[in-house]
Amino acid sequence: MRDQHQHQHQQQQVSPPRGEQHPTPTAPAATRQRQVTQRFAVHARAWQDHYQSSDLPSRIYQRRHARTLALLDQLNLPAGSPALEVGPGAGYTTVALARRGLTVTAIDATPALLELTRRQVEAADLPLPGTGQGQVGLLLGDTHQLPVADARFEVAVALGVLPWLHTPAQGVAELARVLRPGGHLIVSADNHARLTHRLDPWRNPALRPIRPAVKALLEVAKLREPRDRGVAATYHRTEEVDRLLVGAGLERRGGVTLGFGPLTLFGHPVLPPRPGQWVDRRLQQLADRGVPWLRSAGAHYLVMARKPRPPSNPTR
């Protein structure tokens, strides 16, 4: 079965459809894109570990995965519906979409991650035997210039993609472009107002203006080793993400924040693993119940939006 469908999982370099006009990235944007691709190439295996490990950060990623599939299941898409996943990581969500009978296209700018996805698809023995459903195709491409035609997909999923885009508005507009009218987008962002950062002076956004000077003083005093963390993720406020969706012509359908740990002080954990996981679960329960402030303080913002259908012509 795997050999029979091997051709469906070949990595392809595809240009945007003819007629699509995309601005040429500026030098800083092109540099960031290259750095992001290099970062994910180096750390590709970490995404596989996140879905197999039981530490708190991994459990939060697994929760995001489960909540995404729950949103997808609410759509009741018929078997064979075309679905897009941008940034498939290790391929777990790609396989989950295909197991629901969807025809999946997975796009990533990092060949190493596409290779992980290909292996995951082959291990799952897709398409589903005897049904012809659950086909998966892999494409090498950039979220800012998706190599697919307009209005192709009933649903698009982009988890953990938005924090790494050099031009988020362009990426969201591309995701909206490839949706069919009535189609849905499920996207996540790294939350600027996450509780874990607010409680740690080393990470609190309000202290960002003075943080470089403090770090420099600590390094001069030999109290901190100099570090080069490379390209960094961009954190977004939930309302900022909502504006990006509206700006791309989408209608927000609902959103939640997920993940309340590990809690740290000056970058160091303040709770052992098991108590930390208990606190995370309890805070998540309260957030899911809509407790003010806490409901918007999770680490990830997971949101679903819909592409409206054009108004029908009035009957004469």
N, C-alpha and C positions, 0 to 999 in steps of 0.2 A: 504493500500500500504506500509506504513512504517513497520508494523509488518511482512508483507510478506517478506521483504528484510532485516530484522534486522540482519540476520546472515552475511550479506555482510559487516557490519560495526563493527564487533567484533574486539577488539584489540588482536593482536597475537604477541607472542614472537617467532621469527623465527631465526634459525641459518643460517649462510651463506651456499650456496649450496655446496654440497660435491665436493671436488676437489679444491675449492678455498683456497688459502693460504694467510692468513692475519697476519702481524706481531703483536705480543702482545704489547699493548701500554706501554710506559715507565711509571714510577710512576708519574712524573709531568704531562704527558699527561692524564693519568687516573684520576688524581686529577682535572685537568681542566675540563674534560668531566663531572665529577660528579658535579662540581660547576655550569657548564653551565646548566645541566639538572635541578638542584635545582633552579637556577635563573628563568628559564622559567616556572617551576611549580608554583613559587610564583607569577609571573607576567603574568600568562596565560590570565587573563581577559583583560589585557591592549591591547592585540592584537585585541580582539573584538572591543574595544573602538576605536582603530585607524581607523577602517573601518566604524565607525558610527559617528565620531566626525568631527567638522569643523575647529578645530584649525590648525595652519600651519603645524606642524609635521605630523598630521594625513592626511592632504591634500596631502602631499608629498608621504606618503605611498600609498595613493589611486592613485596618478599619476603613481607610479611605477607599481601598479597592472594593471592599464589601459594600460600602454605601453607594459607590458608583454603580455597581451591578444592581443594587436595589432600585436606584433611579431608573436604570435601563429597563428593568422588568416592568416598571409601571407603564412603560410606553406600549407594551403588548405588540411589539413589531412582528409581522408575519415572517415565517421562515423564508430565507433567501433575500431579505432586505439588505441593501448595501450599507455597510458601516465603515467608518474611518476611525483609526486610532493614530494619533500623532504623538510621537515619543513613547513607543511601546515598552521601553525599559527592557526587562528580561522576558517579556512576552506573556506574562500571566493573564493580563486583561485581554490581550489579543485572543488567546485560547478560550477564555471564558465567553467572549463575544461569539466566537465561532461555534462553541458548543451549544449555543442557543440557536443555532441554525442560520446565523447571519453570514453574509458574504463580506469578508473583512479585507480592507486594505490598511496595512500598517506602514507608516512613513516615519523615517528618522534620518537625521543628518550624520549620525555616527555609525559607520559600518560595523563596529564591534557589537553595538546593541542590536542591530538587525541580525547579526549572526546568532546572538543569544535567543532572539525571538524565533529565528528559523529552527533552531534546535528544539525549542519548546513546542513549536507547532508539530514538528516531526515526531517528538515523543508522545504527543497527544493523538497521533494517527489521524490527522485531519486530511481531507474532509471526512465527515461522519460516515462510517461504513454503511453502504446500502442505501444512502439517502441522497448523495450528491450535494448535501448542504454543509455549511461550515467551511467553505473554501477560504483560503488566506493567500493574499498576494503581498509581497514586500517591495517597497520602493525607497530608494535613497533620495532624500529631498529636504528642503528647507521650509519650515513653517511659514516664513515670510513670503514664500513663492511656491505654494503647494503644486506639485506636478500632476494635477488632475483637473478635469473640466468642471465648469459651473454646474451647480444643482445636481450633483451626482449621488449624494448620500442622504439616507433617512436619519442617521445619527452620527455625530462625531464626538470622540472622546479625546481629551488632551489633559492628562494628569501630570503635574509637575513641569509643564512646558513653559507656562507664562513667566515664571521667575527668571528664565534664561534668555528671553527674547530681547534683542537690542531695540526693537520697535514694537512694543506690545500691541498697539492699535492696529498695525499692519497685519500682525499675526492673527488677531481675532477677526479682522475683516476677511482674511483668507479663509478661515474656518467657516465664517458665515457664507462666503461666496460658494463654497462647495456643497452646502446644504440645500436640499430640495425645499421648496415652500412647505411649511408645516413640519419640517425636520427639526431635530433637537441637538443642542450642543451641551456636553457636560465637561466642565473645565475646572481646574483647581489652581489656586494661587497660594503663595506663602504669605501668611497674614502679618501685616505690619504691626497690628495691635495684639499679637499673641501674648498670653499671660506669662509664658516662660521668659520672655524678654523684659517685660515690664517689671518683674520681680528681681531681676539681676542687674545691678548697676553697670556691670561690664557690657550689657547688651541692650539696656534701656534706650529706646529711640530718642527720648528727651535729652539724654546725655551725649548723644553722638557728636555734637560740635566740639566738646572738650576731650573726647576719648583719644584721638590721635596724639594730643599733647601729653596726656597722662601715660600712654603706652611708651612714648619716646623717653619720658623721664625715667620710667621703670627700667627701660633697656639701658639707658646711660648709667643708672645705679646698679646694673647687673642683677636686678630683681626679676627680670623677664628676658627670655631668649627672643631675639628678633625672629619674626616669622613672615613668610611669604605665602599667603593662602591662595594666591592666584585670583582668577576671576570669581566674583561673588554673585550669589543670587540676589535678585531684586525683590524686596517685600512690597506688597500692595495693600492698601486699605480696602476693606470690603466694598465700600461705596465707590472707590476708584475702579474696581473690577466691574461693578454694575454699570458704571458710565461707559466703560469700554464695550460692553455688550450692547448697550443701547445705541452707542455711536456706530456700531456695525449693523444696525437695523434689526437687532434681536429683541425679543421680549423675555425679561427675566421671569422664570417660573418658580424659583425658590432656591434657597441656599442655606448651608449650615457650616459651622466651623468645627474642626476635629483636632483632637490631640492636646493634652495638657501636661506635657512632661517631655523629658526629665526636668525637674525643677533644679536650678543651679544658683550658686552665689559666686560671683567672680569666675564663672565658667566651670566651677566644680560642683558635682552633684551634692545635694543636701539630704537626699533620702537613699537608703539602700534599694536595690531593684524591686523587691516584692512590695514594700510600702509605697514606692513610687508608682507602681502599676495600679495599686488600689486607689491612690489619690487621683490618678488619671481617669480611671473608670468612673469614680464618683463625680468628679467635675464634669465629665462628659454627660453623665445622666442629668445633671442639673442644667447643663447647656441645652440638651435636647428638650428639656421641659420649658425652655424659653426664659430662664432666669436672666433678668436684665444685666447687661454688661458682660456677664460670663458667656452668654450665648454667642457673642462676637469675639471671644478671646482665645479661641482654639488656634493651633499652629497652622492649620490648612483651611482655606476657604473653598468649599466645594459647592458649585452653583450650576444650575441647569437653566438653559434659555431656549426659546423657540423662535424659528424663523417664520414670520407671519405669512399667511397666504395672501396673494393679491386679491383685492376686492373683486367680487364677481360682477359682471355686467348686468345692470337691471333689465328685467324682462319687459319687452315692449308690449 
